[in-house]
Amino acid sequence: MSLVTEPPAHTFRPATRVDLPAVLALLADEDQVVDPGTVVVTEAYERAFVAIDTDPRNEMLVLVEDGGTVVGCLQATYIPGLGRGGAERALVEAVRIRADRRGDGLGRTLMAHAITRARSRGCVLVQLTSNKEREAAHRFYAALGFARSHEGFKLAL
């Protein structure tokens, strides 16, 4: 009898409506695991998910273990532009790996798939923003080759 267990296989795919509570749980608190069963899916979340799901330039992507558990997510938006020769760029946001699964390489897997998807669409650039307080995330993105090339600004409305 072997005590070595194989790590679960993972699937990377667009989120479905069924995944919405799990995605919201990941976004609710990145420092602890939130039970998707406790998440209230409001009408506003429903509208936002439909808008993302029906827009060919947006996608909410999930990383799912065998058995159906969502362990990661991100949103990608593909932006046409006149810069860089008229090439499209990918904006990646809401990147999360479930708190108890960090350090397993899942974030690297999630971002590698997102970059591959962007490249397959013809994007010449993948960009993201990250809250200044998320220092571990900044180290992670830098390790993936992302450069701190711009200063970001936001205006709350």
C-alpha positions as CSV (number, residue, x, y, z in Angstrom):
1,M,0.0,0.0,0.0
2,S,1.4,3.4,-1.1
3,L,1.0,6.4,1.1
4,V,1.8,8.7,-1.8
5,T,-1.2,10.3,-3.4
6,E,-1.4,11.8,-6.8
7,P,-2.3,15.5,-6.8
8,P,-5.8,16.1,-8.2
9,A,-6.0,16.8,-11.9
10,H,-7.2,20.3,-12.9
11,T,-9.4,21.7,-15.6
12,F,-9.2,25.3,-16.8
13,R,-12.4,26.5,-18.4
14,P,-14.9,29.3,-18.7
15,A,-17.0,29.7,-15.6
16,T,-20.7,28.6,-15.8
17,R,-23.5,30.0,-13.8
18,V,-23.2,27.0,-11.4
19,D,-19.6,28.2,-10.6
20,L,-20.8,31.7,-9.5
21,P,-21.0,31.1,-5.8
22,A,-17.6,29.5,-5.7
23,V,-16.1,32.4,-7.7
24,L,-17.7,34.9,-5.3
25,A,-16.4,32.9,-2.4
26,L,-12.9,33.2,-3.8
27,L,-13.3,37.0,-4.3
28,A,-14.9,37.5,-0.8
29,D,-11.8,36.8,1.2
30,E,-8.4,35.9,-0.1
31,D,-7.0,35.1,3.4
32,Q,-9.4,32.3,4.3
33,V,-11.6,29.7,2.6
34,V,-15.2,30.9,2.3
35,D,-17.8,28.2,1.9
36,P,-19.6,28.9,-1.4
37,G,-22.8,27.6,0.2
38,T,-22.8,30.7,2.4
39,V,-22.5,33.2,-0.5
40,V,-25.5,35.2,-1.4
41,V,-25.8,35.6,-5.2
42,T,-27.6,38.9,-5.6
43,E,-29.3,40.1,-8.8
44,A,-26.4,42.5,-9.4
45,Y,-24.0,39.5,-9.4
46,E,-26.3,37.6,-11.7
47,R,-26.4,40.6,-14.2
48,A,-22.7,41.0,-14.1
49,F,-22.1,37.3,-14.7
50,V,-24.5,37.4,-17.7
51,A,-22.8,40.5,-19.1
52,I,-19.3,38.8,-18.8
53,D,-20.6,35.4,-20.1
54,T,-22.3,36.9,-23.2
55,D,-19.5,39.3,-24.2
56,P,-17.0,37.8,-26.6
57,R,-14.3,40.2,-25.2
58,N,-14.8,39.1,-21.6
59,E,-14.5,35.8,-19.8
60,M,-14.5,34.5,-16.2
61,L,-12.2,31.5,-16.1
62,V,-12.0,28.9,-13.4
63,L,-9.5,26.3,-12.3
64,V,-11.4,23.2,-11.2
65,E,-10.2,20.1,-9.5
66,D,-11.4,16.6,-10.4
67,G,-14.7,16.3,-8.4
68,G,-15.7,19.8,-9.4
69,T,-14.2,22.0,-6.7
70,V,-13.3,25.5,-8.0
71,V,-9.9,26.3,-6.6
72,G,-9.0,29.4,-8.7
73,C,-10.5,32.1,-10.9
74,L,-9.6,35.1,-13.0
75,Q,-11.4,37.5,-15.4
76,A,-9.9,38.3,-18.7
77,T,-10.9,41.2,-20.9
78,Y,-9.6,41.5,-24.4
79,I,-9.1,45.1,-25.4
80,P,-8.6,46.3,-29.0
81,G,-6.4,49.3,-29.3
82,L,-4.6,51.5,-31.8
83,G,-1.3,51.3,-29.9
84,R,1.2,48.5,-30.7
85,G,0.2,48.4,-34.3
86,G,-3.5,48.0,-33.6
87,A,-3.0,44.8,-31.6
88,E,-5.3,43.5,-29.0
89,R,-4.2,43.2,-25.3
90,A,-5.5,41.2,-22.4
91,L,-6.4,42.7,-19.1
92,V,-6.4,40.1,-16.3
93,E,-8.3,40.9,-13.1
94,A,-9.8,39.1,-10.0
95,V,-7.0,36.5,-9.9
96,R,-7.6,34.2,-6.9
97,I,-6.5,30.8,-5.7
98,R,-8.3,29.4,-2.7
99,A,-6.4,30.2,0.5
100,D,-5.8,26.6,1.5
101,R,-4.4,25.7,-2.0
102,R,-1.8,28.5,-2.3
103,G,1.8,27.3,-2.8
104,D,0.8,24.2,-4.9
105,G,1.6,25.9,-8.2
106,L,-2.0,26.5,-9.1
107,G,-1.6,30.2,-9.5
108,R,1.2,29.6,-12.0
109,T,-1.0,27.1,-13.8
110,L,-4.0,29.5,-13.9
111,M,-1.8,32.4,-15.2
112,A,-0.1,30.2,-17.8
113,H,-3.4,29.2,-19.2
114,A,-4.6,32.8,-19.3
115,I,-1.4,33.9,-21.1
116,T,-1.8,31.0,-23.6
117,R,-5.5,32.1,-24.2
118,A,-4.4,35.7,-24.8
119,R,-1.6,34.6,-27.2
120,S,-4.0,32.4,-29.1
121,R,-6.3,35.4,-29.6
122,G,-3.4,37.4,-31.0
123,C,-2.9,39.6,-28.0
124,V,0.6,41.1,-27.8
125,L,0.4,42.1,-24.2
126,V,-1.1,40.8,-20.9
127,Q,-1.6,43.5,-18.3
128,L,-3.0,43.5,-14.8
129,T,-3.4,45.7,-11.8
130,S,-3.0,44.6,-8.2
131,N,-3.8,46.3,-4.9
132,K,-0.7,47.9,-3.5
133,E,-1.3,46.0,-0.2
134,R,-1.0,42.6,-1.9
135,E,2.7,42.3,-1.7
136,A,2.8,38.5,-2.0
137,A,0.8,38.8,-5.2
138,H,3.3,41.3,-6.5
139,R,6.1,38.9,-5.9
140,F,4.1,36.2,-7.7
141,Y,3.5,38.4,-10.7
142,A,7.1,39.5,-10.9
143,A,8.2,35.8,-10.7
144,L,6.0,35.2,-13.8
145,G,7.8,37.9,-15.7
146,F,5.4,40.8,-15.2
147,A,7.2,44.1,-15.0
148,R,6.0,47.1,-12.9
149,S,6.0,49.4,-16.0
150,H,3.2,51.8,-15.2
151,E,1.6,53.6,-12.3
152,G,-2.1,53.0,-12.0
153,F,-4.9,55.4,-11.0
154,K,-8.5,54.8,-10.0
155,L,-11.4,57.2,-9.4
156,A,-14.2,55.8,-7.3
157,L,-17.6,56.9,-8.7
